Amino acid sequence: AQENTLEAFALALRLGATGLETDAWLTADGEVVLDHDGVVRVGRRKRPIAEAARAALPAFVPTLAELFERCGDGFHLSIDVKDERTAARIVDIVREAAAITAYATGRYAEALREFRTVVRLNGTTEHLPLIADCERGLGRPARVLELAASPEAVSLVGDPKIELQIVVAGARADMGEFDAALHALDSISAGGPE
């Protein structure tokens, strides 16, 4: 497999590697990608990754987030950081991956701590449903309802809004409010909030 590709990383781990090494570069649109020399062929000419948008790069050039999605986080990762801006984005991505892994393995207090850090670092609200579900997993259904009423929750659209409503329904059921739980689920198909 070609070096610094998802296939190469996955193969190394399947063959027993306990760690990976790569170089990280920041694209023109702020994505952290993994490549050895930071220069790729775009069209007929070679360009520095920093001058190209992620979408313009060859498909085999992975992002750091894609590495975690494909390979998980059960390995040591040595990253040669190429500039200060790249380092800051790497911290965001690693914290997010740690939060998602902790959540997926039921370590809700750890996940909540990491998700809150991600929100502080980049202001995103996309993980609000997972934050709410962590609160539920920690036995705090009332906190779920507070989060669902927050301005951040009101601004959610699409899948995150639906996911939050499902968590709200679970929190209502945890509190013995079964009619309210059903109402929260019914509001999903009606397209409205709880």
Summary of the structure (lengths in Angstrom):
residues: 194
radius of gyration: 20.0
end to end distance: 49.6
largest distance: 63.8
contacts: 572
relative contact order: 0.09
helix: 57%
strand: 13%
